Amino acid sequence: MSNFTGLKSLSLGHNLLRNKSAVVLNNIPNLIDLNLAGNGFSTLDAFNLTDVPVKNLNLSHNHLSSTLDFTNFTSLTELNLDDNQLTTLPIFPETLEKLNLNNNKLEGDLIFPENNLTEVQLNGNKVTSKNEDAFNKIRKDSDTLESTTVSVSNVTELPPGMHWINFQVFPTFMVVYGP
């Protein structure tokens, strides 16, 4: 698909696009939102984006399981990987601000690299404890950033300096960094 220079949003969700290079998007300079949810992708080889500055990418409800590298997505600010089979954190670009990883197969201690994330969703994983480096680098200091939110279920301890709010109705809490 090309020559759609004015296209800003594209939803190809739930179309069973599974094969290698099933989605090829070229020269769509204004495409910001791309929904590829529910297609059964198992790798990133299923789609090819060239000169497409996607900011919001939805890959939820697929079968992604290997280590995913999104560093070539240099405009990406929001990434939804909910309901996949991920066992490791993806490699994401420095531009990423919001990351959804709910209902994957992440386990144990997760340590995030230095980044610009302001929101991370990890509910429905088996992340059982956190060491003090787990979220230390989840954001860089910024004068414009008011807080960072991490939503996690099944966590038994938090690193120093983190606050948590327990919602009695749901087995989830939100971790908030703030000034």
C-alpha positions, 0 to 999 in steps of 0.5 A, spaced: 500 500 500 502 506 497 500 513 495 496 514 500 500 521 503 494 524 506 492 517 510 493 518 518 490 512 521 489 505 518 486 499 522 487 492 519 486 489 525 482 482 525 484 480 518 488 474 519 494 477 516 499 472 518 504 470 512 511 474 512 510 481 509 503 480 509 502 488 510 507 492 506 506 499 507 511 504 503 511 512 503 505 514 507 508 520 510 502 522 515 500 515 518 500 516 525 496 510 528 496 503 525 492 497 528 494 490 526 491 487 532 488 480 532 492 478 526 496 472 528 503 475 527 508 471 530 514 475 528 515 482 526 517 479 519 509 479 517 509 487 516 514 492 512 513 499 514 518 503 509 518 511 510 512 510 515 512 515 521 507 511 525 507 513 533 501 509 535 502 501 534 497 496 536 500 489 535 495 486 541 492 479 540 497 476 536 502 470 537 508 474 538 513 471 542 520 472 540 525 478 542 522 484 539 526 489 536 522 496 535 529 500 535 527 502 527 521 505 529 524 512 531 517 515 531 514 510 535 511 513 542 505 508 544 506 501 543 500 496 545 503 488 545 497 486 550 495 479 549 501 476 546 506 470 548 512 475 550 517 472 555 522 478 555 521 485 554 521 488 547 527 492 545 524 499 544 526 506 541 528 512 546 521 515 543 517 510 546 512 513 552 507 508 553 508 501 553 502 496 554 504 488 556 498 486 559 497 478 559 503 476 556 508 470 559 513 475 563 516 472 569 520 474 575 524 481 575 524 485 570 529 491 569 527 496 564 533 500 560 534 507 560 528 510 556 522 515 556 517 511 558 511 515 562 506 509 562 507 501 563 502 496 563 504 489 566 498 486 569 496 479 568 504 477 568 507 473 573 512 479 575 513 477 582 518 481 585 522 487 584 529 489 585 531 496 586 533 497 579 527 494 576 524 501 574 530 506 576 531 507 569 523 507 566 524 515 565 529 520 564 528 526 568 524 531 565 521 538 567 515 537 563 513 530 566 509 530 572 509 522 574 510 515 571 505 510 572 506 503 572 500 498 573 502 491 575 499 485 578 502 479 582 508 484 585 510 482 592 515 488 593 517 494 590 524 498 590 525 504 594 522 510 593 516 507 589 509 508 592 503 504 591 496 504 591 492 498 592 485 497 589 481 492 593 476 491 587 482 489 583 488 485 584 492 490 581 496 496 583 499 502 580 506 505 582 507 512 581 513 516 581 512 523 582 515 530 584 
